[in-house]
Amino acid sequence: MNVIVTGASRGIGRGIATVLAMDGFTVGLLARSGDLLNDVREGIESQGGKSVLATCDLGDYDITVAAIDDLSEQMGGIDALINNAGSVVRKSVLELSVDDWHAMVDTNIHGVFHATKAVLPHLQARGGGRIINLSSISGKYPLPGGSGYAATKYAVTGFSQSIFHELRDQNIQVSTIYPGSVDSQSERHADDSDSSWKVSPEEVGQACAFILKSHSGTVIHEMEIRPLKKGS
Ligand SMILES: NC(=O)c1ccc[n+]([C@@H]2O[C@H](COP(=O)([O-])OP(=O)(O)OC[C@H]3O[C@@H](n4cnc5c(N)ncnc54)[C@H](OP(=O)(O)O)[C@@H]3O)[C@@H](O)[C@H]2O)c1
């Protein structure tokens, strides 16, 4: 099965891509940073997995279409898309800048739509396929300290749940994953001294593998993944 993972250069996307490649999937790696994507591809290849890559800013529709067409050609078609790329700015509305807001809307809302729209003709050409959208606990329960991020993740939830209905007759299975705190090792978590209580990116990858391998006549519609314990 050929799967595109957006935001595969680091964090959760890197974990998802690596787990899927080790599980026998051919993975199309997509993000803006070509050098980081190359590192991911080399890591996958050194462990015997298969991946190809393309760089693109998902905020630009034409560039996204070109990158996804390129990945399809390199892989020999597309069976699934994992919309993982996201911009996460956790600030209150008092601190959130206009640029912060636009960066999150461009990637988290426009990017998810652009990648989905670009992939659909490829899935239809195969007679069906799968789409997994990464929302967040913040896209299900309103919490303080990240209102802009929550707004974009509520949009992902709404889009994902709606296209589940729109695409099921096309044999396209749409799933929404809602992670809680994940140890993505990004700079924004640098002040967290202990992140061992968080979910690992690889566990989100295992959840994606489970969804992708589920029966073709069944949809795992939603999955919430949270750490057992709360952070200190
Ligand atoms: N970490 C958590 O605790 C958590 C919890 C719930 C949900 N999530 C969701 O999980 C997803 C991944 O989060 P993360 O923590 O792994 O984030 P991250 O470490 O910041 O990684 C974000 C990824 O998205 C890519 N990206 C960002 N903007 C892009 C754009 N415009 N075009 C193409 N690629 C872009 C980045 O690559 P480049 O910079 O190379 O483009 C990077 O690979 C996000 O959707 C996030 O909302 C995370």
The ligand as an SDF file (V2000), in Angstrom:
LIG
                    3D

 48 52  0  0  0  0  0  0  0  0999 V2000
    2.3640   17.1920   19.5710 N   0  0  0  0  0  0  0  0  0  0  0  0
    1.1850   17.0640   20.1370 C   0  0  0  0  0  0  0  0  0  0  0  0
    1.0930   16.9660   21.3740 O   0  0  0  0  0  0  0  0  0  0  0  0
   -0.0740   17.0100   19.2910 C   0  0  0  0  0  0  0  0  0  0  0  0
   -1.2890   16.7070   19.9340 C   0  0  0  0  0  0  0  0  0  0  0  0
   -2.4470   16.6300   19.1720 C   0  0  0  0  0  0  0  0  0  0  0  0
   -2.4040   16.8350   17.8020 C   0  0  0  0  0  0  0  0  0  0  0  0
   -1.2070   17.1190   17.1990 N   0  0  0  0  0  0  0  0  0  0  0  0
   -1.2210   17.3210   15.7380 C   0  0  0  0  0  0  0  0  0  0  0  0
   -0.2960   16.4130   15.1520 O   0  0  0  0  0  0  0  0  0  0  0  0
    0.2780   17.0050   13.9850 C   0  0  0  0  0  0  0  0  0  0  0  0
    1.8060   16.9740   14.0760 C   0  0  0  0  0  0  0  0  0  0  0  0
    2.2020   17.6870   15.2420 O   0  0  0  0  0  0  0  0  0  0  0  0
    3.7310   17.7160   15.7480 P   0  0  0  0  0  0  0  0  0  0  0  0
    3.6840   17.9560   17.2030 O   0  0  0  0  0  0  0  0  0  0  0  0
    4.4650   16.5610   15.2170 O   0  0  0  0  0  0  0  0  0  0  0  0
    4.2170   19.0710   15.0420 O   0  0  0  0  0  0  0  0  0  0  0  0
    5.7110   19.4900   14.6150 P   0  0  0  0  0  0  0  0  0  0  0  0
    6.7260   18.7360   15.3740 O   0  0  0  0  0  0  0  0  0  0  0  0
    5.7090   20.9810   14.6880 O   0  0  0  0  0  0  0  0  0  0  0  0
    5.7830   19.0380   13.0820 O   0  0  0  0  0  0  0  0  0  0  0  0
    4.9400   19.6400   12.1280 C   0  0  0  0  0  0  0  0  0  0  0  0
    5.1920   19.0120   10.7710 C   0  0  0  0  0  0  0  0  0  0  0  0
    4.3470   19.6660    9.8060 O   0  0  0  0  0  0  0  0  0  0  0  0
    5.1410   20.1800    8.7370 C   0  0  0  0  0  0  0  0  0  0  0  0
    4.5420   21.4260    8.2430 N   0  0  0  0  0  0  0  0  0  0  0  0
    4.1600   22.4950    8.9840 C   0  0  0  0  0  0  0  0  0  0  0  0
    3.6640   23.4570    8.1850 N   0  0  0  0  0  0  0  0  0  0  0  0
    3.7160   22.9750    6.9090 C   0  0  0  0  0  0  0  0  0  0  0  0
    3.3570   23.4950    5.6330 C   0  0  0  0  0  0  0  0  0  0  0  0
    2.8220   24.7290    5.4910 N   0  0  0  0  0  0  0  0  0  0  0  0
    3.5560   22.7320    4.5330 N   0  0  0  0  0  0  0  0  0  0  0  0
    4.1020   21.4960    4.6530 C   0  0  0  0  0  0  0  0  0  0  0  0
    4.4670   20.9420    5.8270 N   0  0  0  0  0  0  0  0  0  0  0  0
    4.2770   21.6800    6.9450 C   0  0  0  0  0  0  0  0  0  0  0  0
    6.5290   20.3950    9.3500 C   0  0  0  0  0  0  0  0  0  0  0  0
    7.5530   20.2720    8.3760 O   0  0  0  0  0  0  0  0  0  0  0  0
    8.3550   21.4920    7.7060 P   0  0  0  0  0  0  0  0  0  0  0  0
    8.5690   22.5330    8.7690 O   0  0  0  0  0  0  0  0  0  0  0  0
    9.5830   20.8150    7.2070 O   0  0  0  0  0  0  0  0  0  0  0  0
    7.4550   21.9430    6.6070 O   0  0  0  0  0  0  0  0  0  0  0  0
    6.6300   19.1930   10.2960 C   0  0  0  0  0  0  0  0  0  0  0  0
    7.0390   18.0540    9.5900 O   0  0  0  0  0  0  0  0  0  0  0  0
   -0.2970   18.4150   13.8840 C   0  0  0  0  0  0  0  0  0  0  0  0
   -1.3980   18.4150   13.0000 O   0  0  0  0  0  0  0  0  0  0  0  0
   -0.7510   18.6920   15.3090 C   0  0  0  0  0  0  0  0  0  0  0  0
   -1.8090   19.6350   15.3400 O   0  0  0  0  0  0  0  0  0  0  0  0
   -0.0470   17.2150   17.9100 C   0  0  0  0  0  0  0  0  0  0  0  0
  1  2  1  0
  2  3  2  0
  2  4  1  0
  4  5  1  0
  4 48  2  0
  5  6  2  0
  6  7  1  0
  7  8  2  0
  8  9  1  0
  8 48  1  0
  9 10  1  0
  9 46  1  0
 10 11  1  0
 11 12  1  0
 11 44  1  0
 12 13  1  0
 13 14  1  0
 14 15  2  0
 14 16  1  0
 14 17  1  0
 17 18  1  0
 18 19  2  0
 18 20  1  0
 18 21  1  0
 21 22  1  0
 22 23  1  0
 23 24  1  0
 23 42  1  0
 24 25  1  0
 25 26  1  0
 25 36  1  0
 26 27  1  0
 26 35  1  0
 27 28  2  0
 28 29  1  0
 29 30  1  0
 29 35  2  0
 30 31  1  0
 30 32  2  0
 32 33  1  0
 33 34  2  0
 34 35  1  0
 36 37  1  0
 36 42  1  0
 37 38  1  0
 38 39  2  0
 38 40  1  0
 38 41  1  0
 42 43  1  0
 44 45  1  0
 44 46  1  0
 46 47  1  0
M  CHG  2   8   1  16  -1
M  END
$$$$
